[in-house]
Amino acid sequence: MTINTGVGGALRTGYRYAIREDYEYVIQVDGDGQHDPSYIPDLLDAATEHDMVIGSRYLNESYERYPWIRRLGIRFFTSLINRLGGIEITDVTSGYRVYRGAVLEQIIHRTDTHWAIEQTLDAAKQNLRIKEVSVEMPVRETGQSHLTPDLLFVYPLRMADTILRVMVFR
C-alpha cells in the first residue's frame, strides 16, 4: 500500500537513497519551477566549504514580491531559529538547498512538515557549517501553495511543535 506523506516524506526518501548510494552532494529544488537551476553551480561552490547551503531570496530583492503575510512568517521563524540555533541566516524556509552527503544522515528530518526548520535548527545545534547564497526566487505562477487561509492558524502551532521536538529530543 502506498501512503502519500507529502513533500517531507518524498525528501526523506530521496535523502535515504543519496545516503545509501554515498552521494557527495545532494541538491534540492522545488518542483514548481520557483528555483532557477542556473544557481546550482553557486550553491555547489559554497558547499565545498559548508555542510548545508541555503538559497536565500532575502539576500536580494526577490522576496519583496511575496505577500506581506508570507514575508512576515518567514522573517519571524528565521529570527526564532537564529536565536535558538545561534546562527545568522535570512531564509530558513527556503527549499533550495545543497547538503554535503557526509552530514545528511545527521540531520535527516523526522517529521513530514516543516522539514526545513527542523533540519536547519538540528544542523545549527550540531555546529554544522551553514551558508546562504543569494538566489532570485520568483513568486509561484502555477500550482497551489500548501499555505491556505485555514492553515494560517494551524501552521504556527505545527512549527512550534517541530521546534520543540528538535530542542528537547535532539
C-alpha positions as CSV (number, residue, x, y, z in Angstrom):
1,M,0.0,0.0,0.0
2,T,1.3,3.4,-0.9
3,I,0.9,6.3,1.5
4,N,1.3,9.9,0.4
5,T,3.5,11.6,3.1
6,G,3.9,14.8,1.1
7,V,7.0,16.8,0.4
8,G,8.6,15.8,3.7
9,G,8.3,12.1,3.0
10,A,9.4,12.4,-0.5
11,L,12.5,14.4,0.5
12,R,13.4,11.9,3.3
13,T,13.1,9.0,0.7
14,G,15.5,10.9,-1.6
15,Y,17.9,11.7,1.2
16,R,18.0,8.0,2.3
17,Y,18.7,7.0,-1.3
18,A,21.5,9.5,-1.6
19,I,23.0,8.4,1.8
20,R,22.8,4.7,0.7
21,E,24.5,5.5,-2.6
22,D,27.1,7.6,-0.9
23,Y,26.5,10.8,-2.8
24,E,29.0,13.6,-2.2
25,Y,26.3,16.4,-2.5
26,V,22.5,16.4,-2.5
27,I,20.9,19.2,-4.5
28,Q,17.3,20.0,-3.6
29,V,14.9,22.1,-5.7
30,D,11.2,22.6,-5.6
31,G,9.2,21.1,-8.4
32,D,7.1,24.2,-9.1
33,G,9.7,26.0,-11.2
34,Q,10.5,28.5,-8.5
35,H,14.1,27.5,-8.2
36,D,16.3,28.5,-11.2
37,P,18.8,25.7,-11.8
38,S,21.4,28.3,-13.1
39,Y,22.2,28.9,-9.4
40,I,23.3,25.3,-8.8
41,P,27.0,26.0,-9.5
42,D,27.0,28.8,-6.9
43,L,25.3,26.6,-4.3
44,L,27.7,23.7,-5.1
45,D,30.7,26.1,-4.9
46,A,29.7,27.2,-1.4
47,A,29.1,23.5,-0.4
48,T,32.8,22.7,-0.8
49,E,33.4,24.6,2.5
50,H,30.0,24.2,4.2
51,D,27.7,21.3,5.2
52,M,24.4,23.0,4.3
53,V,23.9,25.7,1.7
54,I,20.6,27.6,1.6
55,G,19.5,29.6,-1.5
56,S,18.1,32.8,0.0
57,R,15.6,35.2,-1.6
58,Y,16.4,37.7,1.3
59,L,19.9,38.3,0.0
60,N,18.4,40.1,-3.0
61,E,15.1,41.9,-3.6
62,S,13.1,39.0,-4.9
63,Y,11.4,38.5,-1.5
64,E,9.7,41.9,-1.9
65,R,7.3,40.3,-4.5
66,Y,5.9,37.9,-1.9
67,P,2.7,38.6,0.0
68,W,3.3,40.5,3.3
69,I,1.9,37.7,5.4
70,R,4.4,35.2,3.9
71,R,7.3,37.6,4.4
72,L,6.2,38.2,8.0
73,G,6.1,34.4,8.7
74,I,9.5,33.8,7.1
75,R,11.1,36.6,9.0
76,F,9.5,35.5,12.3
77,F,10.6,31.8,12.0
78,T,14.0,32.7,10.6
79,S,14.6,35.0,13.6
80,L,13.4,32.4,16.0
81,I,15.7,29.7,14.5
82,N,18.6,32.2,14.5
83,R,18.1,32.8,18.2
84,L,17.6,29.2,19.2
85,G,20.4,27.9,17.0
86,G,22.9,30.6,17.4
87,I,23.2,31.2,13.7
88,E,22.6,34.1,11.3
89,I,20.6,33.3,8.2
90,T,17.9,35.1,6.3
91,D,15.6,32.5,4.8
92,V,15.1,29.4,6.9
93,T,12.0,28.2,4.9
94,S,13.8,28.1,1.5
95,G,13.7,24.7,-0.1
96,Y,16.5,25.5,-2.5
97,R,19.4,23.8,-0.8
98,V,22.6,21.7,-1.1
99,Y,23.7,19.3,1.5
100,R,27.1,17.5,1.9
101,G,26.2,13.8,1.7
102,A,28.6,13.1,4.6
103,V,26.4,15.0,7.1
104,L,22.9,14.4,5.7
105,E,22.2,11.4,7.9
106,Q,22.9,13.6,10.9
107,I,20.1,16.0,10.1
108,I,17.6,13.9,8.2
109,H,14.2,15.1,9.3
110,R,11.7,13.0,11.2
111,T,8.6,15.0,10.6
112,D,6.8,15.4,7.2
113,T,6.0,19.0,7.8
114,H,8.4,21.9,8.4
115,W,11.5,19.8,7.4
116,A,13.5,23.0,6.5
117,I,13.1,24.4,10.0
118,E,13.9,21.0,11.6
119,Q,17.0,20.4,9.5
120,T,18.3,23.9,9.9
121,L,17.9,24.0,13.7
122,D,19.3,20.5,14.0
123,A,22.3,21.4,11.9
124,A,22.9,24.6,14.0
125,K,22.7,22.6,17.2
126,Q,25.3,20.2,15.9
127,N,27.6,23.2,14.9
128,L,27.5,22.2,11.2
129,R,28.7,24.8,8.8
130,I,25.7,26.7,7.2
131,K,25.9,29.3,4.5
132,E,23.4,31.1,2.4
133,V,23.8,32.1,-1.3
134,S,21.7,34.8,-3.0
135,V,19.2,33.4,-5.4
136,E,16.4,35.1,-7.2
137,M,13.1,33.4,-6.3
138,P,10.0,34.5,-8.2
139,V,6.6,34.1,-6.7
140,R,4.8,30.9,-7.8
141,E,3.0,31.4,-11.0
142,T,1.3,28.0,-11.3
143,G,0.1,25.4,-8.9
144,Q,-1.2,26.0,-5.4
145,S,0.6,26.7,-2.1
146,H,0.1,24.4,0.8
147,L,-0.4,27.5,2.9
148,T,-4.2,28.1,2.7
149,P,-6.0,30.7,4.8
150,D,-7.3,28.0,7.2
151,L,-3.8,26.8,7.7
152,L,-2.6,30.2,8.9
153,F,-3.8,29.3,12.4
154,V,-2.5,25.7,12.5
155,Y,0.8,26.4,10.8
156,P,2.5,28.3,13.8
157,L,1.3,25.5,16.2
158,R,2.8,22.8,14.0
159,M,6.0,24.9,13.6
160,A,6.3,25.3,17.4
161,D,5.8,21.5,17.8
162,T,8.7,20.8,15.3
163,I,11.0,23.3,17.0
164,L,10.3,21.9,20.5
165,R,11.0,18.4,19.3
166,V,14.4,19.4,18.0
167,M,15.3,21.4,21.1
168,V,14.1,18.7,23.6
169,F,14.8,15.4,21.9
170,R,18.0,16.0,19.9
